Amino acid sequence: MALTESLIEGSDLSRLRTHSVTECRLNGANVVGTDFSGIVTRDTEFDGCVLRLANLRMSKLQRVAFVGCTIEDLDAHRAEFEDVSFDGSVLSSFSLARVAAERVDLRGCTTVGLRGVGRLDGLLVSEHQLLLSLRS
């Protein structure tokens, strides 16, 4: 199944398995335990969604915005992120091990809790976020 040119509001997408997400807007969706591994998500906005225990391993995100989302225990090992933003979102235990990042903007996050970050190449962070992450 592919999600294309869709508006999804208030849906429970837990454990969804899809091949791609393109030109979608997800409002208030519950994305718990969802497997997005190895897929392409492009030109999509997650607005007010809860993403918990989701799998983004080896996936590709292009022009994706997370607005006012709660993101917890997300695994993005070896994923590719390009033009991704997290305005007003809470990131907690977000694993970025071996992520290839290009213009990934974390400056709008209200809370940032990253794991597995070996380098900051391609990540835009504010000075106070950097200092907090170094203390952790």
N, CA, C and O atoms as CSV, one atom per row, in Angstrom:
chain,resi,resn,atom,element,x,y,z
A,1,MET,N,N,0.839,-1.174,0.000
A,1,MET,CA,C,0.000,0.000,0.000
A,1,MET,C,C,0.890,1.246,0.000
A,1,MET,O,O,1.922,1.275,0.670
A,2,ALA,N,N,0.492,2.256,-0.742
A,2,ALA,CA,C,1.189,3.536,-0.771
A,2,ALA,C,C,0.213,4.638,-0.374
A,2,ALA,O,O,-0.958,4.602,-0.751
A,3,LEU,N,N,0.693,5.606,0.379
A,3,LEU,CA,C,-0.106,6.782,0.714
A,3,LEU,C,C,0.326,7.895,-0.233
A,3,LEU,O,O,1.486,8.308,-0.218
A,4,THR,N,N,-0.600,8.383,-1.055
A,4,THR,CA,C,-0.276,9.399,-2.043
A,4,THR,C,C,-1.356,10.460,-2.084
A,4,THR,O,O,-2.547,10.152,-2.118
A,5,GLU,N,N,-0.923,11.731,-2.080
A,5,GLU,CA,C,-1.825,12.873,-2.192
A,5,GLU,C,C,-3.050,12.727,-1.297
A,5,GLU,O,O,-4.189,12.824,-1.756
A,6,SER,N,N,-2.794,12.492,-0.011
A,6,SER,CA,C,-3.886,12.226,0.928
A,6,SER,C,C,-3.840,13.173,2.112
A,6,SER,O,O,-2.773,13.637,2.516
A,7,LEU,N,N,-5.009,13.452,2.660
A,7,LEU,CA,C,-5.152,14.150,3.928
A,7,LEU,C,C,-5.695,13.121,4.906
A,7,LEU,O,O,-6.776,12.569,4.706
A,8,ILE,N,N,-4.929,12.867,5.973
A,8,ILE,CA,C,-5.315,11.872,6.958
A,8,ILE,C,C,-5.446,12.592,8.286
A,8,ILE,O,O,-4.479,13.171,8.780
A,9,GLU,N,N,-6.640,12.561,8.868
A,9,GLU,CA,C,-6.907,13.299,10.097
A,9,GLU,C,C,-7.340,12.365,11.215
A,9,GLU,O,O,-8.262,11.562,11.067
A,10,GLY,N,N,-6.632,12.498,12.357
A,10,GLY,CA,C,-7.017,11.789,13.573
A,10,GLY,C,C,-7.064,10.288,13.459
A,10,GLY,O,O,-7.811,9.641,14.193
A,11,SER,N,N,-6.300,9.720,12.574
A,11,SER,CA,C,-6.333,8.272,12.363
A,11,SER,C,C,-5.289,7.555,13.193
A,11,SER,O,O,-4.262,8.128,13.556
A,12,ASP,N,N,-5.560,6.305,13.487
A,12,ASP,CA,C,-4.601,5.456,14.169
A,12,ASP,C,C,-3.853,4.655,13.104
A,12,ASP,O,O,-4.402,3.722,12.518
A,13,LEU,N,N,-2.609,5.023,12.865
A,13,LEU,CA,C,-1.800,4.355,11.856
A,13,LEU,C,C,-0.802,3.385,12.493
A,13,LEU,O,O,0.198,3.020,11.875
A,14,SER,N,N,-1.078,2.976,13.720
A,14,SER,CA,C,-0.201,2.052,14.418
A,14,SER,C,C,-0.035,0.769,13.605
A,14,SER,O,O,-0.988,0.187,13.087
A,15,ARG,N,N,1.208,0.371,13.527
A,15,ARG,CA,C,1.580,-0.869,12.841
A,15,ARG,C,C,1.275,-0.863,11.342
A,15,ARG,O,O,1.227,-1.922,10.715
A,16,LEU,N,N,1.071,0.316,10.770
A,16,LEU,CA,C,0.876,0.431,9.326
A,16,LEU,C,C,2.146,0.013,8.598
A,16,LEU,O,O,3.246,0.340,9.044
A,17,ARG,N,N,2.017,-0.691,7.502
A,17,ARG,CA,C,3.156,-1.006,6.634
A,17,ARG,C,C,2.818,-0.458,5.257
A,17,ARG,O,O,1.852,-0.885,4.626
A,18,THR,N,N,3.629,0.497,4.796
A,18,THR,CA,C,3.383,1.129,3.512
A,18,THR,C,C,4.665,1.128,2.692
A,18,THR,O,O,5.755,0.979,3.243
A,19,HIS,N,N,4.543,1.292,1.388
A,19,HIS,CA,C,5.702,1.297,0.491
A,19,HIS,C,C,6.239,2.705,0.263
A,19,HIS,O,O,7.419,2.880,-0.043
A,20,SER,N,N,5.367,3.719,0.413
A,20,SER,CA,C,5.795,5.111,0.254
A,20,SER,C,C,4.722,6.040,0.807
A,20,SER,O,O,3.551,5.680,0.931
A,21,VAL,N,N,5.173,7.263,1.139
A,21,VAL,CA,C,4.266,8.328,1.573
A,21,VAL,C,C,4.664,9.551,0.762
A,21,VAL,O,O,5.762,10.080,0.933
A,22,THR,N,N,3.776,10.004,-0.119
A,22,THR,CA,C,4.101,11.101,-1.023
A,22,THR,C,C,2.983,12.127,-1.046
A,22,THR,O,O,1.813,11.788,-1.224
A,23,GLU,N,N,3.358,13.391,-0.863
A,23,GLU,CA,C,2.430,14.517,-0.932
A,23,GLU,C,C,1.207,14.313,-0.032
A,23,GLU,O,O,0.062,14.433,-0.467
A,24,CYS,N,N,1.490,14.003,1.235
A,24,CYS,CA,C,0.415,13.770,2.200
A,24,CYS,C,C,0.494,14.787,3.333
A,24,CYS,O,O,1.531,15.403,3.579
A,25,ARG,N,N,-0.622,14.936,4.002
A,25,ARG,CA,C,-0.672,15.705,5.245
A,25,ARG,C,C,-1.375,14.831,6.265
A,25,ARG,O,O,-2.506,14.393,6.053
A,26,LEU,N,N,-0.690,14.581,7.377
A,26,LEU,CA,C,-1.250,13.775,8.451
A,26,LEU,C,C,-1.475,14.691,9.635
A,26,LEU,O,O,-0.522,15.252,10.176
A,27,ASN,N,N,-2.723,14.850,10.044
A,27,ASN,CA,C,-3.099,15.716,11.165
A,27,ASN,C,C,-3.542,14.858,12.342
A,27,ASN,O,O,-4.493,14.083,12.234
A,28,GLY,N,N,-2.852,15.001,13.462
A,28,GLY,CA,C,-3.263,14.316,14.684
A,28,GLY,C,C,-3.255,12.812,14.595
A,28,GLY,O,O,-4.012,12.148,15.302
A,29,ALA,N,N,-2.415,12.258,13.741
A,29,ALA,CA,C,-2.362,10.802,13.580
A,29,ALA,C,C,-1.552,10.169,14.701
A,29,ALA,O,O,-0.601,10.758,15.215
A,30,ASN,N,N,-1.942,8.977,15.062
A,30,ASN,CA,C,-1.232,8.172,16.035
A,30,ASN,C,C,-0.381,7.177,15.253
A,30,ASN,O,O,-0.910,6.282,14.595
A,31,VAL,N,N,0.939,7.336,15.327
A,31,VAL,CA,C,1.858,6.522,14.539
A,31,VAL,C,C,2.749,5.769,15.528
A,31,VAL,O,O,3.908,6.133,15.727
A,32,VAL,N,N,2.209,4.730,16.138
A,32,VAL,CA,C,2.908,3.972,17.177
A,32,VAL,C,C,3.281,2.597,16.632
A,32,VAL,O,O,2.425,1.835,16.182
A,33,GLY,N,N,4.580,2.298,16.683
A,33,GLY,CA,C,5.049,1.002,16.208
A,33,GLY,C,C,4.945,0.839,14.699
A,33,GLY,O,O,4.973,-0.283,14.194
A,34,THR,N,N,4.828,1.931,13.986
A,34,THR,CA,C,4.666,1.885,12.532
A,34,THR,C,C,6.014,1.653,11.864
A,34,THR,O,O,7.028,2.214,12.278
A,35,ASP,N,N,6.016,0.828,10.837
A,35,ASP,CA,C,7.244,0.466,10.141
A,35,ASP,C,C,7.353,1.237,8.828
A,35,ASP,O,O,6.691,0.912,7.842
A,36,PHE,N,N,8.209,2.274,8.836
A,36,PHE,CA,C,8.509,3.039,7.632
A,36,PHE,C,C,9.896,2.674,7.107
A,36,PHE,O,O,10.467,3.423,6.314
A,37,SER,N,N,10.439,1.553,7.529
A,37,SER,CA,C,11.807,1.202,7.152
A,37,SER,C,C,11.925,0.985,5.642
A,37,SER,O,O,11.086,0.341,5.013
A,38,GLY,N,N,13.000,1.548,5.088
A,38,GLY,CA,C,13.304,1.343,3.680
A,38,GLY,C,C,12.390,2.038,2.693
A,38,GLY,O,O,12.500,1.780,1.495
A,39,ILE,N,N,11.482,2.914,3.138
A,39,ILE,CA,C,10.562,3.565,2.208
A,39,ILE,C,C,10.963,5.023,1.972
A,39,ILE,O,O,11.802,5.573,2.686
A,40,VAL,N,N,10.353,5.630,0.970
A,40,VAL,CA,C,10.558,7.040,0.682
A,40,VAL,C,C,9.335,7.811,1.158
A,40,VAL,O,O,8.200,7.488,0.807
A,41,THR,N,N,9.590,8.850,1.974
A,41,THR,CA,C,8.542,9.769,2.390
A,41,THR,C,C,8.940,11.128,1.824
A,41,THR,O,O,10.006,11.654,2.145
A,42,ARG,N,N,8.078,11.691,0.982
A,42,ARG,CA,C,8.436,12.905,0.246
A,42,ARG,C,C,7.288,13.901,0.261
A,42,ARG,O,O,6.122,13.524,0.150
A,43,ASP,N,N,7.638,15.202,0.403
A,43,ASP,CA,C,6.657,16.288,0.310
A,43,ASP,C,C,5.451,16.038,1.221
A,43,ASP,O,O,4.299,16.108,0.793
A,44,THR,N,N,5.751,15.745,2.485
A,44,THR,CA,C,4.722,15.343,3.445
A,44,THR,C,C,4.862,16.146,4.739
A,44,THR,O,O,5.967,16.501,5.148
A,45,GLU,N,N,3.711,16.425,5.379
A,45,GLU,CA,C,3.708,17.110,6.665
A,45,GLU,C,C,2.974,16.268,7.698
A,45,GLU,O,O,1.860,15.796,7.471
A,46,PHE,N,N,3.634,16.094,8.845
A,46,PHE,CA,C,3.024,15.469,10.014
A,46,PHE,C,C,2.701,16.609,10.964
A,46,PHE,O,O,3.614,17.292,11.427
A,47,ASP,N,N,1.439,16.833,11.266
A,47,ASP,CA,C,1.026,17.960,12.096
A,47,ASP,C,C,0.311,17.444,13.338
A,47,ASP,O,O,-0.758,16.841,13.239
A,48,GLY,N,N,0.903,17.682,14.509
A,48,GLY,CA,C,0.285,17.257,15.767
A,48,GLY,C,C,0.198,15.755,15.927
A,48,GLY,O,O,-0.699,15.252,16.604
A,49,CYS,N,N,1.111,15.039,15.317
A,49,CYS,CA,C,1.097,13.572,15.373
A,49,CYS,C,C,1.932,13.063,16.543
A,49,CYS,O,O,2.814,13.761,17.044
A,50,VAL,N,N,1.641,11.848,16.965
A,50,VAL,CA,C,2.445,11.151,17.954
A,50,VAL,C,C,3.130,10.000,17.237
A,50,VAL,O,O,2.478,9.077,16.750
A,51,LEU,N,N,4.464,10.071,17.178
A,51,LEU,CA,C,5.267,9.008,16.583
A,51,LEU,C,C,6.060,8.364,17.706
A,51,LEU,O,O,6.957,8.984,18.277
A,52,ARG,N,N,5.732,7.138,18.016
A,52,ARG,CA,C,6.384,6.449,19.132
A,52,ARG,C,C,6.748,5.034,18.684
A,52,ARG,O,O,5.931,4.321,18.099
A,53,LEU,N,N,7.992,4.645,18.971
A,53,LEU,CA,C,8.476,3.310,18.614
A,53,LEU,C,C,8.315,3.032,17.122
A,53,LEU,O,O,8.073,1.893,16.722
A,54,ALA,N,N,8.448,4.063,16.308
A,54,ALA,CA,C,8.343,3.893,14.854
A,54,ALA,C,C,9.725,3.574,14.290
A,54,ALA,O,O,10.749,3.917,14.881
A,55,ASN,N,N,9.730,2.921,13.156
A,55,ASN,CA,C,10.961,2.472,12.534
A,55,ASN,C,C,11.177,3.208,11.216
A,55,ASN,O,O,10.392,3.067,10.279
A,56,LEU,N,N,12.257,3.998,11.154
A,56,LEU,CA,C,12.638,4.698,9.926
A,56,LEU,C,C,13.970,4.178,9.397
A,56,LEU,O,O,14.605,4.841,8.577
A,57,ARG,N,N,14.396,3.024,9.845
A,57,ARG,CA,C,15.696,2.490,9.429
A,57,ARG,C,C,15.800,2.420,7.907
A,57,ARG,O,O,14.910,1.908,7.228
A,58,MET,N,N,16.910,2.949,7.392
A,58,MET,CA,C,17.232,2.907,5.963
A,58,MET,C,C,16.152,3.526,5.081
A,58,MET,O,O,16.031,3.169,3.909
A,59,SER,N,N,15.374,4.441,5.629
A,59,SER,CA,C,14.348,5.130,4.845
A,59,SER,C,C,14.917,6.426,4.289
A,59,SER,O,O,16.018,6.838,4.654
A,60,LYS,N,N,14.167,7.058,3.415
A,60,LYS,CA,C,14.576,8.332,2.834
A,60,LYS,C,C,13.441,9.330,3.049
A,60,LYS,O,O,12.309,9.089,2.631
A,61,LEU,N,N,13.750,10.454,3.703
A,61,LEU,CA,C,12.775,11.529,3.910
A,61,LEU,C,C,13.256,12.752,3.137
A,61,LEU,O,O,14.373,13.227,3.341
A,62,GLN,N,N,12.401,13.256,2.249
A,62,GLN,CA,C,12.721,14.437,1.455
A,62,GLN,C,C,11.581,15.435,1.589
A,62,GLN,O,O,10.420,15.119,1.329
A,63,ARG,N,N,11.941,16.654,2.004
A,63,ARG,CA,C,10.960,17.736,2.162
A,63,ARG,C,C,9.800,17.284,3.055
A,63,ARG,O,O,8.637,17.278,2.653
A,64,VAL,N,N,10.168,16.907,4.278
A,64,VAL,CA,C,9.193,16.439,5.265
A,64,VAL,C,C,9.226,17.384,6.463
A,64,VAL,O,O,10.298,17.749,6.945
A,65,ALA,N,N,8.044,17.776,6.938
A,65,ALA,CA,C,7.930,18.663,8.096
A,65,ALA,C,C,7.164,17.949,9.208
A,65,ALA,O,O,6.112,17.350,8.981
A,66,PHE,N,N,7.721,18.030,10.411
A,66,PHE,CA,C,7.052,17.557,11.613
A,66,PHE,C,C,6.708,18.817,12.414
A,66,PHE,O,O,7.603,19.509,12.899
A,67,VAL,N,N,5.426,19.109,12.550
A,67,VAL,CA,C,4.984,20.339,13.202
A,67,VAL,C,C,4.190,19.976,14.458
A,67,VAL,O,O,3.156,19.314,14.374
A,68,GLY,N,N,4.678,20.410,15.615
A,68,GLY,CA,C,3.969,20.148,16.868
A,68,GLY,C,C,3.783,18.675,17.165
A,68,GLY,O,O,2.771,18.279,17.743
A,69,CYS,N,N,4.751,17.861,16.776
A,69,CYS,CA,C,4.651,16.413,16.983
A,69,CYS,C,C,5.383,15.986,18.254
A,69,CYS,O,O,6.283,16.678,18.731
A,70,THR,N,N,4.983,14.847,18.788
A,70,THR,CA,C,5.692,14.193,19.869
A,70,THR,C,C,6.355,12.963,19.266
A,70,THR,O,O,5.686,12.053,18.776
A,71,ILE,N,N,7.680,12.956,19.313
A,71,ILE,CA,C,8.446,11.884,18.668
A,71,ILE,C,C,9.299,11.222,19.737
A,71,ILE,O,O,10.203,11.844,20.297
A,72,GLU,N,N,9.003,9.943,20.020
A,72,GLU,CA,C,9.698,9.210,21.086
A,72,GLU,C,C,10.155,7.848,20.588
A,72,GLU,O,O,9.434,7.158,19.868
A,73,ASP,N,N,11.365,7.477,20.983
A,73,ASP,CA,C,11.913,6.153,20.667
A,73,ASP,C,C,11.811,5.845,19.179
A,73,ASP,O,O,11.274,4.812,18.778
A,74,LEU,N,N,12.328,6.747,18.382
A,74,LEU,CA,C,12.303,6.597,16.923
A,74,LEU,C,C,13.675,6.137,16.454
A,74,LEU,O,O,14.690,6.707,16.854
A,75,ASP,N,N,13.715,5.118,15.615
A,75,ASP,CA,C,14.972,4.572,15.114
A,75,ASP,C,C,15.137,4.949,13.642
A,75,ASP,O,O,14.368,4.512,12.786
A,76,ALA,N,N,16.159,5.773,13.363
A,76,ALA,CA,C,16.416,6.218,11.988
A,76,ALA,C,C,17.810,5.768,11.529
A,76,ALA,O,O,18.459,6.468,10.751
A,77,HIS,N,N,18.261,4.634,11.993
A,77,HIS,CA,C,19.580,4.119,11.650
A,77,HIS,C,C,19.755,4.037,10.130
A,77,HIS,O,O,18.947,3.425,9.432
A,78,ARG,N,N,20.822,4.663,9.636
A,78,ARG,CA,C,21.192,4.660,8.214
A,78,ARG,C,C,20.128,5.256,7.295
A,78,ARG,O,O,20.080,4.931,6.108
A,79,ALA,N,N,19.283,6.121,7.833
A,79,ALA,CA,C,18.281,6.809,7.011
A,79,ALA,C,C,18.932,7.998,6.302
A,79,ALA,O,O,20.021,8.438,6.671
A,80,GLU,N,N,18.248,8.506,5.284
A,80,GLU,CA,C,18.689,9.695,4.563
A,80,GLU,C,C,17.624,10.770,4.734
A,80,GLU,O,O,16.476,10.581,4.332
A,81,PHE,N,N,18.004,11.900,5.332
A,81,PHE,CA,C,17.092,13.021,5.569
A,81,PHE,C,C,17.558,14.209,4.746
A,81,PHE,O,O,18.726,14.594,4.801
A,82,GLU,N,N,16.640,14.787,3.983
A,82,GLU,CA,C,16.946,15.978,3.190
A,82,GLU,C,C,15.796,16.973,3.319
A,82,GLU,O,O,14.648,16.644,3.019
A,83,ASP,N,N,16.108,18.192,3.768
A,83,ASP,CA,C,15.103,19.239,3.953
A,83,ASP,C,C,13.983,18.776,4.884
A,83,ASP,O,O,12.810,18.761,4.511
A,84,VAL,N,N,14.371,18.398,6.102
A,84,VAL,CA,C,13.427,17.919,7.115
A,84,VAL,C,C,13.447,18.919,8.275
A,84,VAL,O,O,14.514,19.363,8.700
A,85,SER,N,N,12.252,19.273,8.786
A,85,SER,CA,C,12.155,20.209,9.906
A,85,SER,C,C,11.264,19.639,11.000
A,85,SER,O,O,10.439,18.757,10.762
A,86,PHE,N,N,11.455,20.175,12.221
A,86,PHE,CA,C,10.749,19.672,13.406
A,86,PHE,C,C,10.191,20.829,14.231
A,86,PHE,O,O,10.401,20.856,15.444
A,87,ASP,N,N,9.501,21.771,13.630
A,87,ASP,CA,C,8.999,22.969,14.330
A,87,ASP,C,C,8.002,22.624,15.435
A,87,ASP,O,O,7.004,21.942,15.204
A,88,GLY,N,N,8.299,23.114,16.642
A,88,GLY,CA,C,7.393,22.926,17.771
A,88,GLY,C,C,7.252,21.495,18.232
A,88,GLY,O,O,6.321,21.168,18.968
A,89,SER,N,N,8.167,20.630,17.808
A,89,SER,CA,C,8.077,19.207,18.149
A,89,SER,C,C,8.972,18.850,19.328
A,89,SER,O,O,9.962,19.526,19.610
A,90,VAL,N,N,8.599,17.774,20.005
A,90,VAL,CA,C,9.375,17.216,21.099
A,90,VAL,C,C,10.033,15.940,20.593
A,90,VAL,O,O,9.353,15.006,20.169
A,91,LEU,N,N,11.364,15.908,20.641
A,91,LEU,CA,C,12.114,14.718,20.244
A,91,LEU,C,C,12.691,14.083,21.493
A,91,LEU,O,O,13.414,14.735,22.246
A,92,SER,N,N,12.381,12.833,21.716
A,92,SER,CA,C,12.880,12.129,22.884
A,92,SER,C,C,13.381,10.759,22.449
A,92,SER,O,O,12.639,9.973,21.860
A,93,SER,N,N,14.631,10.485,22.741
A,93,SER,CA,C,15.236,9.198,22.395
A,93,SER,C,C,15.114,8.913,20.899
A,93,SER,O,O,14.586,7.880,20.485
A,94,PHE,N,N,15.609,9.843,20.111
A,94,PHE,CA,C,15.571,9.769,18.654
A,94,PHE,C,C,16.949,9.299,18.192
A,94,PHE,O,O,17.923,10.043,18.307
A,95,SER,N,N,17.044,8.074,17.672
A,95,SER,CA,C,18.316,7.493,17.269
A,95,SER,C,C,18.677,7.899,15.846
A,95,SER,O,O,17.975,7.570,14.890
A,96,LEU,N,N,19.798,8.627,15.725
A,96,LEU,CA,C,20.266,9.094,14.425
A,96,LEU,C,C,21.588,8.441,14.031
A,96,LEU,O,O,22.399,9.061,13.342
A,97,ALA,N,N,21.814,7.216,14.452
A,97,ALA,CA,C,23.059,6.526,14.141
A,97,ALA,C,C,23.209,6.356,12.631
A,97,ALA,O,O,22.347,5.788,11.960
A,98,ARG,N,N,24.331,6.868,12.117
A,98,ARG,CA,C,24.686,6.759,10.705
A,98,ARG,C,C,23.679,7.405,9.750
A,98,ARG,O,O,23.554,6.978,8.602
A,99,VAL,N,N,22.973,8.414,10.210
A,99,VAL,CA,C,22.035,9.129,9.350
A,99,VAL,C,C,22.809,10.054,8.416
A,99,VAL,O,O,23.740,10.741,8.837
A,100,ALA,N,N,22.414,10.064,7.147
A,100,ALA,CA,C,22.944,11.025,6.187
A,100,ALA,C,C,21.969,12.198,6.176
A,100,ALA,O,O,20.829,12.056,5.733
A,101,ALA,N,N,22.410,13.350,6.659
A,101,ALA,CA,C,21.522,14.503,6.823
A,101,ALA,C,C,21.961,15.665,5.939
A,101,ALA,O,O,23.145,15.980,5.823
A,102,GLU,N,N,20.970,16.282,5.328
A,102,GLU,CA,C,21.205,17.483,4.535
A,102,GLU,C,C,20.069,18.458,4.831
A,102,GLU,O,O,18.913,18.193,4.502
A,103,ARG,N,N,20.403,19.574,5.447
A,103,ARG,CA,C,19.426,20.602,5.825
A,103,ARG,C,C,18.312,20.025,6.710
A,103,ARG,O,O,17.128,20.157,6.398
A,104,VAL,N,N,18.704,19.393,7.803
A,104,VAL,CA,C,17.764,18.887,8.802
A,104,VAL,C,C,17.744,19.909,9.928
A,104,VAL,O,O,18.729,20.076,10.647
A,105,ASP,N,N,16.608,20.591,10.075
A,105,ASP,CA,C,16.498,21.722,10.990
A,105,ASP,C,C,15.853,21.311,12.308
A,105,ASP,O,O,14.652,21.050,12.375
A,106,LEU,N,N,16.670,21.259,13.349
A,106,LEU,CA,C,16.194,20.905,14.691
A,106,LEU,C,C,15.978,22.142,15.559
A,106,LEU,O,O,15.554,22.016,16.708
A,107,ARG,N,N,16.261,23.321,15.037
A,107,ARG,CA,C,16.210,24.549,15.844
A,107,ARG,C,C,14.818,24.866,16.376
A,107,ARG,O,O,14.701,25.535,17.403
A,108,GLY,N,N,13.773,24.414,15.721
A,108,GLY,CA,C,12.415,24.707,16.167
A,108,GLY,C,C,11.866,23.730,17.187
A,108,GLY,O,O,10.729,23.887,17.630
A,109,CYS,N,N,12.643,22.722,17.575
A,109,CYS,CA,C,12.196,21.733,18.567
A,109,CYS,C,C,12.080,22.361,19.940
A,109,CYS,O,O,12.899,23.196,20.324
A,110,THR,N,N,11.067,21.958,20.671
A,110,THR,CA,C,10.945,22.427,22.048
A,110,THR,C,C,11.839,21.615,22.967
A,110,THR,O,O,12.327,22.132,23.971
A,111,THR,N,N,12.061,20.344,22.636
A,111,THR,CA,C,12.949,19.460,23.390
A,111,THR,C,C,13.675,18.574,22.383
A,111,THR,O,O,13.071,18.076,21.433
A,112,VAL,N,N,14.976,18.381,22.602
A,112,VAL,CA,C,15.751,17.534,21.702
A,112,VAL,C,C,16.487,16.486,22.528
A,112,VAL,O,O,17.312,16.817,23.379
A,113,GLY,N,N,16.180,15.221,22.266
A,113,GLY,CA,C,16.874,14.109,22.915
A,113,GLY,C,C,17.319,13.134,21.850
A,113,GLY,O,O,16.553,12.263,21.437
A,114,LEU,N,N,18.568,13.277,21.397
A,114,LEU,CA,C,19.092,12.454,20.315
A,114,LEU,C,C,20.005,11.374,20.872
A,114,LEU,O,O,20.653,11.553,21.903
A,115,ARG,N,N,20.042,10.248,20.166
A,115,ARG,CA,C,20.959,9.155,20.506
A,115,ARG,C,C,21.753,8.785,19.258
A,115,ARG,O,O,21.279,8.968,18.137
A,116,GLY,N,N,22.947,8.272,19.453
A,116,GLY,CA,C,23.728,7.730,18.349
A,116,GLY,C,C,24.250,8.748,17.363
A,116,GLY,O,O,24.570,8.397,16.227
A,117,VAL,N,N,24.345,10.007,17.770
A,117,VAL,CA,C,24.832,11.036,16.859
A,117,VAL,C,C,26.351,11.081,16.962
A,117,VAL,O,O,26.902,11.516,17.973
A,118,GLY,N,N,27.023,10.628,15.903
A,118,GLY,CA,C,28.473,10.684,15.889
A,118,GLY,C,C,28.973,12.008,15.340
A,118,GLY,O,O,30.019,12.503,15.760
A,119,ARG,N,N,28.234,12.580,14.409
A,119,ARG,CA,C,28.598,13.848,13.771
A,119,ARG,C,C,27.351,14.689,13.590
A,119,ARG,O,O,26.230,14.182,13.602
A,120,LEU,N,N,27.566,15.977,13.422
A,120,LEU,CA,C,26.443,16.901,13.243
A,120,LEU,C,C,26.330,17.389,11.805
A,120,LEU,O,O,25.594,18.341,11.543
A,121,ASP,N,N,27.031,16.772,10.875
A,121,ASP,CA,C,26.963,17.181,9.476
A,121,ASP,C,C,25.517,17.180,8.990
A,121,ASP,O,O,24.811,16.179,9.114
A,122,GLY,N,N,25.088,18.304,8.440
A,122,GLY,CA,C,23.751,18.406,7.864
A,122,GLY,C,C,22.650,18.719,8.852
A,122,GLY,O,O,21.508,18.935,8.447
A,123,LEU,N,N,22.966,18.752,10.156
A,123,LEU,CA,C,21.972,19.059,11.182
A,123,LEU,C,C,22.096,20.519,11.589
A,123,LEU,O,O,23.191,20.983,11.908
A,124,LEU,N,N,20.999,21.238,11.581
A,124,LEU,CA,C,20.969,22.619,12.038
A,124,LEU,C,C,20.439,22.617,13.468
A,124,LEU,O,O,19.286,22.260,13.711
A,125,VAL,N,N,21.296,23.023,14.420
A,125,VAL,CA,C,20.916,23.052,15.822
A,125,VAL,C,C,21.270,24.417,16.394
A,125,VAL,O,O,22.187,25.089,15.922
A,126,SER,N,N,20.531,24.808,17.411
A,126,SER,CA,C,20.854,26.073,18.074
A,126,SER,C,C,21.959,25.829,19.100
A,126,SER,O,O,22.229,24.692,19.485
A,127,GLU,N,N,22.579,26.895,19.522
A,127,GLU,CA,C,23.674,26.795,20.476
A,127,GLU,C,C,23.219,26.155,21.784
A,127,GLU,O,O,23.926,25.309,22.330
A,128,HIS,N,N,22.046,26.544,22.298
A,128,HIS,CA,C,21.599,25.975,23.579
A,128,HIS,C,C,21.256,24.491,23.446
A,128,HIS,O,O,21.438,23.735,24.401
A,129,GLN,N,N,20.763,24.058,22.283
A,129,GLN,CA,C,20.495,22.634,22.082
A,129,GLN,C,C,21.798,21.840,22.081
A,129,GLN,O,O,21.873,20.744,22.637
A,130,LEU,N,N,22.799,22.397,21.462
A,130,LEU,CA,C,24.106,21.734,21.418
A,130,LEU,C,C,24.680,21.596,22.816
A,130,LEU,O,O,25.185,20.532,23.173
A,131,LEU,N,N,24.612,22.644,23.608
A,131,LEU,CA,C,25.129,22.596,24.969
A,131,LEU,C,C,24.363,21.586,25.811
A,131,LEU,O,O,24.971,20.856,26.594
A,132,LEU,N,N,23.050,21.526,25.670
A,132,LEU,CA,C,22.252,20.551,26.427
A,132,LEU,C,C,22.600,19.127,26.026
A,132,LEU,O,O,22.691,18.247,26.882
A,133,SER,N,N,22.795,18.892,24.740
A,133,SER,CA,C,23.105,17.533,24.286
A,133,SER,C,C,24.496,17.098,24.747
A,133,SER,O,O,24.718,15.910,24.979
A,134,LEU,N,N,25.433,18.031,24.883
A,134,LEU,CA,C,26.762,17.701,25.363
A,134,LEU,C,C,26.747,17.331,26.838
A,134,LEU,O,O,27.588,16.552,27.286
A,135,ARG,N,N,25.812,17.874,27.596
A,135,ARG,CA,C,25.696,17.574,29.027
A,135,ARG,C,C,25.056,16.222,29.271
A,135,ARG,O,O,25.275,15.615,30.319
A,136,SER,N,N,24.274,15.746,28.329
A,136,SER,CA,C,23.544,14.478,28.513
A,136,SER,C,C,24.465,13.283,28.508
A,136,SER,O,O,24.005,12.150,28.651
